[in-house]
C-alpha cells in the first residue's frame, strides 16, 4: 500500500494512508444523470470508507476535525458493524472494501479487533488500516497485536508533540510482528499528556502543519459549486449505521450538541445502510452534493493564507472550529 502526500489536516492522514481516492461524477452545471455513468466508474465510487470506531478520544486535540473533544462517549458496536458490513457485502459481492478504522480514537473501542476480523472475513483482499494516536499502545496484551498481524492490518500512529515513548510502543509492536507507520505533526513545543501544559518551548518536531476546518454557521456556502474541490470528499465515513459523504458530516452533531448550534442534518445528508436495496443507491448518494455542505467552508485555515497552527489540547471554545 503506497502512502500519499499529506493535505489538509486530518484529510492528510487518511489520504496519506493510501486508502482513499477522490472521484466526482457530478457536474453541477449539467445536473446529475446516473444512466450516463459507466459501470467501471461506478465501481470506483463506493469501495473504501472510514469507520467511526469511536466518537470520543483520549487525547482531545484542539481543532479536531471529528469534534472528538466535544463528543459523548460512544463506540461502534460489533453487532451493528457486522450486520451493516454483511449487508454491503450482499449488495456488492464483487467489490473489495478498503476500510480505515478511526475515531475519535479507535484503540479505545474494546471490540476493535472483532471489527477487524469481521472486515477481513468479508473482504480477504482489502486494505485495512488503524489510525491511532498511540497513547495506550503499551496497555495491550499479545492477543491484540496477534489479531492486528493475522488480519494484515496496517497500523498508523500520529506522532503528536506529547511526552510518550513512541520508541517503546514501536518495539512492542515489532516484537509481535506488526510494523508501525508514523504520521508526524509539526511542532515547536512539547506537551505533557497528563497536565496538558507545555514542558519544552525549545522542542522541534518536523512534520505536516496543523490546521483546522472552518465551519460557516450561517450556511452561506455554494455547496454545489464547491463539491468537486472539497478536500474532505474522499473521506466517506460509516457511522451509526449510515454512510456519510465525509467525516465532518458524520461527526458534526457533536459540535451542534456541545455549543447548542442548530445546523440541520437532513435525510439527504446520509444514507441508512439498512434501507439500501441496490449498491448504486450508495454510489449515487456519494456523487451528489449535500445540503449540509452549506455550513462548511471546506478548506482549512492555511488555504485562506493563514498561518499554520501550533498543535495543542482543546480548550473547548467554538472559535477552534469557526
Helices and strands as residue ranges (DSSP letters): H 9-16, G 34-36, H 39-42, E 48-52, G 68-70, H 78-91, E 98-102, G 106-108, H 112-122, E 128-132, G 137-139, H 142-150, E 153-159, H 166-175, E 180-184, E 190-191, E 198-200, E 213-215, G 227-229, E 237-239, E 242-244, H 247-259, E 270-272, G 273-275, H 279-286, G 291-295, E 296-300, G 301-304, G 318-320
